[in-house]
Amino acid sequence: MHKTYNRTFLATLLLLATCATLPAQAQETSNSMSTELELGAIFTSGNTKDENIKFKGTVAWLRGRWEYGFSLDGFRSSKDDELAAQRLYTVGSATYNMTPNTFILTRAAHEDDRFSGYDSQSDITVSFGQNLLPNSENMDWNYTIGAGMRTSRSPAEDFQEPILRLGTEFEWQVSDNALFMQKLSIEAGDESRISRSETSIQSDIMANLSMKFTVKVKHQSEVPIDRKKADTEASVTLLLRL
């Protein structure tokens, strides 16, 4: 399992490095980078029920027409010195902005969840996206539609399947110090369909420090025996912007 994780992680880095070498026609001077770190408590239900440490790190880099992203999201829970839950979800992406309102998104993801019944699940997709509220001052809404491949590994068998991916993200700047975010995605294949929902409210405490409340739901249509199809997380974290 660790060898598989390393291969997928290296493939993600290779994808981003390859995209970084492509020309960014015009807008070459608009470069910027941002980093966010989250840490807090988590409450889970479904295949895992416990509370412990929640962590997330996100890096976004804008280079001309290209935008690169990398995130590491996970938690670890233990009880009586025994591991009760452990999950790590890694996503790398490269976005090419064709126009101010349309873009191409290349995305690679890897999930390692010891309590899901799978050793790991990885996918890579290429999608077309469009901004739906280009003239709004306090709202941002986009969608993506694309296709790719998913690899699932379990003690019983390993299999690959082509997938169709649909996603949407909505952000609403409710006030000067409050932000609402909603993310939805569906990755549908012949063997299994994975749906994810992430709803969060972020409130600023200081200039670079916020409190964030997040609810995540993951549903998989086909799971190993004795595993539940839906997992939920509700977490409260402190978010630091660097």
CORLIN-V243910 format. One record per backbone hydrogen bond with DSSP energy under -1.0 kcal/mol. CO is the residue of the C=O (numbers start at 0). NH is the residue of the N-H. E is the energy in kcal/mol with one decimal. If there is no record, write none. Layout:
co & nh & e
CO & NH & E
CO & NH & E
This chain:
co & nh & e
0 & 4 & -2.3
1 & 5 & -2.4
2 & 6 & -2.2
3 & 7 & -2.2
4 & 8 & -2.6
5 & 9 & -2.5
6 & 10 & -2.1
7 & 11 & -2.1
8 & 12 & -2.0
9 & 13 & -2.4
10 & 14 & -2.2
11 & 15 & -2.1
12 & 16 & -2.5
13 & 17 & -2.5
14 & 18 & -2.2
15 & 19 & -2.0
18 & 21 & -1.3
26 & 29 & -1.2
28 & 30 & -1.8
29 & 63 & -1.2
31 & 61 & -3.2
33 & 59 & -2.6
34 & 241 & -2.8
35 & 57 & -2.6
36 & 239 & -3.1
37 & 55 & -1.8
38 & 237 & -2.4
39 & 53 & -2.6
40 & 235 & -1.4
42 & 233 & -2.2
44 & 231 & -1.9
49 & 43 & -1.4
52 & 75 & -1.8
53 & 39 & -2.0
54 & 73 & -2.5
55 & 37 & -3.2
56 & 71 & -2.4
57 & 35 & -2.6
58 & 69 & -2.2
59 & 33 & -2.7
60 & 67 & -3.1
61 & 31 & -2.3
62 & 65 & -2.1
64 & 96 & -2.7
65 & 62 & -3.3
66 & 94 & -3.1
67 & 60 & -2.9
68 & 92 & -2.6
69 & 58 & -2.7
70 & 90 & -2.2
71 & 56 & -2.1
72 & 88 & -3.4
73 & 54 & -2.5
74 & 86 & -2.1
75 & 52 & -1.9
76 & 83 & -3.1
76 & 84 & -2.1
78 & 81 & -1.4
81 & 78 & -2.9
84 & 76 & -3.1
85 & 113 & -1.5
86 & 74 & -1.8
87 & 111 & -2.7
88 & 72 & -2.5
89 & 109 & -2.5
90 & 70 & -2.5
91 & 107 & -2.9
92 & 68 & -2.3
93 & 105 & -2.8
94 & 66 & -2.4
95 & 103 & -2.3
100 & 130 & -2.7
101 & 98 & -1.7
102 & 128 & -3.1
103 & 95 & -2.6
104 & 126 & -3.0
105 & 93 & -2.4
106 & 124 & -2.7
107 & 91 & -2.9
108 & 122 & -2.3
109 & 89 & -3.0
110 & 120 & -2.0
111 & 87 & -1.8
112 & 115 & -1.5
119 & 152 & -2.7
120 & 110 & -2.9
121 & 150 & -3.2
122 & 108 & -2.9
123 & 148 & -2.0
124 & 106 & -2.8
125 & 146 & -1.7
126 & 104 & -2.8
127 & 144 & -2.2
128 & 102 & -2.3
129 & 142 & -1.7
132 & 135 & -1.1
137 & 172 & -3.2
139 & 170 & -3.0
140 & 131 & -3.8
141 & 168 & -1.9
142 & 129 & -1.9
143 & 166 & -2.4
144 & 127 & -2.6
145 & 164 & -2.5
146 & 125 & -2.2
147 & 162 & -2.5
148 & 123 & -2.1
149 & 160 & -2.0
150 & 121 & -2.7
151 & 158 & -2.3
152 & 118 & -2.3
152 & 119 & -1.4
156 & 153 & -1.4
158 & 151 & -2.9
160 & 149 & -2.5
162 & 147 & -2.1
163 & 187 & -2.6
164 & 145 & -2.3
165 & 185 & -2.7
166 & 143 & -2.8
167 & 183 & -2.5
168 & 141 & -2.2
169 & 181 & -2.5
170 & 139 & -2.5
171 & 173 & -1.6
171 & 179 & -2.7
176 & 203 & -2.6
177 & 174 & -1.6
178 & 201 & -3.1
179 & 171 & -2.7
180 & 199 & -2.6
181 & 169 & -2.7
182 & 197 & -2.6
183 & 167 & -2.5
184 & 195 & -2.4
185 & 165 & -2.5
186 & 193 & -2.3
187 & 163 & -2.4
191 & 188 & -1.9
192 & 220 & -2.4
193 & 186 & -2.7
194 & 218 & -2.7
195 & 184 & -2.0
196 & 216 & -2.5
197 & 182 & -2.6
198 & 214 & -2.8
199 & 180 & -2.6
200 & 212 & -2.4
201 & 178 & -2.8
202 & 210 & -2.9
207 & 240 & -2.5
208 & 204 & -3.0
208 & 205 & -2.3
209 & 238 & -3.0
210 & 202 & -2.9
211 & 236 & -2.7
212 & 200 & -2.2
213 & 234 & -2.7
214 & 198 & -2.7
215 & 232 & -2.5
216 & 196 & -2.3
217 & 230 & -2.6
218 & 194 & -3.0
223 & 226 & -1.4
228 & 219 & -2.5
230 & 217 & -2.7
231 & 44 & -1.7
232 & 215 & -2.7
233 & 42 & -2.0
234 & 213 & -2.6
235 & 40 & -1.4
236 & 211 & -2.9
237 & 38 & -1.5
238 & 209 & -2.4
239 & 36 & -2.4
